[in-house]
Amino acid sequence: MTFGEKLHRLRREKGMSQEALAGKLGVSRQAVSRWELGEVVPDTANVLGVSRIFGVSTDYLLLDECDGEGDTPAAKTAERSLRERQMAVGAGMMCRVLLLAVISLYHQYRLAPEPPVPMWWLLVVLLAVAVWKWRLDWRYLVRESGNLRALLIPDLAAAACAFFLPFCLERVPGQWEILLGQLAAVEFLVKSVKTLRLRYGLPWDGAGKR
């Protein structure tokens, strides 16, 4: 779609005549008509004026391949950046949940008469999740210049609650000690996820508060 076609569409959508637009830009009606017919292209000042009047970007106006604001390079870059930040936060949350899940399985297998799999398998999985988490934290530190301590302290507290509380609460019947340890760990896990989201520029709650 050419500049003239976009200008014509924007003007019609606003219910604005060529004369009215020309008056706002300080040009003649014939100039606006020639722009819409594609006979001439306005200078930079008039392109900026059209951009301000209709609230669109100059990229959208000047790039023929852009049929909408979402097709502009800036919009695509912003969308890609948002998707990448959401994936980074999602990966960080997933590895922390997996870490707590593996600790929970450890206690369930420890208390079982015959563990369904050898315990060393859990150690391998735990090591893999820990390496994954460290790589994510290191990427967060390098790319976002975030405070790694703000992540490590609640993460260590969550792991400590999930791992050590079941030993301290072994007298609780029905293996509820495992659930209590996980619930205590969740509070610290939420702090880590909140730190990640806010650092990556994502809203923490539905109201978009930061």
C-alpha positions in Angstrom: 0.0 0.0 0.0 1.5 3.3 -1.1 1.7 6.5 0.9 -1.1 8.1 -1.1 -3.4 5.1 -0.4 -2.7 5.2 3.3 -3.2 8.9 3.5 -6.6 8.6 1.7 -7.7 5.8 4.0 -6.6 7.6 7.2 -8.3 10.8 6.0 -11.6 9.0 5.2 -11.5 7.2 8.5 -11.2 10.5 10.4 -13.9 12.0 8.3 -11.5 14.8 7.2 -11.7 16.6 3.9 -8.7 17.4 1.8 -9.2 21.0 2.5 -9.2 20.4 6.3 -6.0 18.3 6.2 -4.3 20.9 3.9 -5.2 23.6 6.4 -3.7 21.7 9.3 -0.5 21.1 7.3 -0.3 24.6 5.9 -0.4 23.4 2.2 -2.9 23.6 -0.6 -5.7 21.2 -1.2 -4.1 20.4 -4.6 -0.9 19.2 -2.8 -2.9 16.8 -0.7 -4.7 15.6 -3.8 -1.4 14.9 -5.6 -0.1 13.0 -2.6 -3.1 10.8 -2.5 -2.9 10.2 -6.3 0.8 9.2 -5.9 2.0 11.9 -8.2 4.4 13.4 -5.7 5.7 12.4 -2.2 5.6 15.0 0.5 8.7 16.3 2.1 9.9 15.2 5.5 8.1 18.0 7.4 4.8 17.1 5.9 5.3 13.4 6.5 5.9 14.2 10.1 2.8 16.4 10.2 0.6 13.6 8.7 2.1 11.2 11.3 1.2 13.5 14.2 -2.3 14.3 12.9 -3.3 10.7 12.4 -1.3 9.2 15.2 0.7 6.8 13.1 4.4 6.2 12.6 6.4 7.5 9.7 7.5 3.9 9.0 3.9 2.9 8.4 3.4 5.9 6.1 6.6 5.5 4.0 7.1 1.7 3.8 4.8 0.2 1.1 5.0 -3.3 2.6 3.4 -2.1 5.9 -0.4 -2.4 5.7 -0.8 -1.7 9.4 1.1 -0.4 12.4 1.8 -3.9 13.4 3.8 -4.5 10.3 6.4 -1.8 11.0 9.9 -2.9 12.0 9.6 -1.1 15.3 6.3 -3.0 16.1 7.8 -6.3 15.1 10.9 -5.7 17.2 8.8 -4.8 20.2 6.7 -7.9 19.8 9.7 -10.1 19.5 11.3 -8.5 22.5 8.2 -9.0 24.6 7.9 -12.6 23.5 11.6 -13.2 24.4 11.2 -11.6 27.8 8.1 -13.7 28.5 9.9 -16.9 27.5 12.9 -16.0 29.8 10.6 -15.5 32.8 8.6 -18.6 31.9 11.8 -20.7 31.8 12.9 -19.3 35.1 9.7 -20.2 36.8 9.6 -23.7 35.2 13.1 -24.6 36.4 12.2 -23.5 39.9 9.0 -25.5 40.0 10.9 -28.6 38.7 13.5 -28.1 41.4 10.8 -28.3 44.1 9.2 -31.2 42.3 12.4 -33.2 42.3 12.9 -32.5 46.0 9.3 -33.7 46.7 10.0 -36.9 44.8 13.1 -37.5 46.8 11.2 -37.4 50.0 8.4 -39.6 48.6 10.9 -42.2 47.4 12.9 -41.9 50.7 9.8 -42.8 52.7 8.6 -45.5 50.3 9.4 -49.2 51.2 10.6 -49.8 47.7 11.4 -46.7 45.6 10.1 -47.1 42.0 13.4 -45.9 40.6 16.9 -45.8 42.0 17.6 -42.7 44.1 20.6 -41.8 42.0 18.3 -41.1 39.1 16.8 -38.3 41.1 20.3 -36.9 41.8 21.0 -36.9 38.0 17.7 -35.0 37.4 18.4 -32.6 40.2 21.8 -31.9 38.9 20.4 -31.2 35.4 17.8 -28.8 36.7 20.4 -27.1 38.9 22.7 -26.6 35.8 19.7 -25.3 33.8 18.8 -22.9 36.5 22.3 -21.6 36.8 22.5 -21.0 33.1 19.3 -19.0 33.2 20.5 -17.0 36.2 23.8 -16.3 34.5 22.0 -15.1 31.4 19.8 -12.9 33.6 22.9 -11.4 35.3 24.7 -10.7 32.0 21.8 -9.5 29.8 19.6 -7.7 32.4 22.4 -6.7 34.8 20.0 -7.9 37.5 20.9 -8.4 41.2 21.7 -12.1 41.3 21.5 -12.1 45.1 17.9 -11.1 44.9 17.3 -14.4 43.2 19.7 -16.7 45.0 18.5 -15.9 48.5 14.8 -16.7 48.0 15.8 -19.7 45.8 18.1 -21.1 48.6 15.4 -20.5 51.2 12.8 -22.3 49.0 15.1 -25.3 48.5 15.9 -25.4 52.2 12.2 -25.4 53.2 11.4 -28.1 50.7 14.3 -30.3 51.7 14.8 -29.9 55.4 11.3 -29.2 56.7 10.1 -32.8 56.0 13.0 -34.1 58.2 11.9 -31.8 61.0 8.2 -32.8 60.6 8.6 -36.5 60.3 6.2 -37.1 63.2 3.3 -35.6 61.2 1.2 -38.5 60.0 0.3 -39.2 56.4 3.4 -37.7 54.8 1.9 -34.2 55.2 5.4 -33.0 56.1 6.3 -33.1 52.4 3.3 -30.9 51.4 4.1 -28.5 54.3 7.7 -28.2 53.1 6.5 -27.4 49.6 4.0 -24.8 50.8 6.6 -23.1 52.8 8.9 -23.0 49.8 6.2 -21.5 47.5 6.4 -18.1 49.3 10.1 -17.8 48.5 9.5 -19.1 45.0 7.0 -16.3 44.4 9.6 -13.7 45.4 12.0 -15.0 42.8 9.4 -15.0 40.1 8.3 -11.5 41.0 12.0 -10.3 40.8 12.3 -11.9 37.4 9.1 -10.4 36.0 9.8 -6.9 37.2 13.4 -6.9 36.0 12.3 -8.1 32.6 9.7 -5.3 32.5 6.6 -7.4 32.8 3.7 -6.5 35.1 3.4 -8.5 38.3 -0.4 -8.4 38.7 -3.4 -8.1 36.5 -3.6 -4.4 37.1 -0.2 -3.9 35.5 1.4 -2.6 38.7 5.2 -2.8 39.0 
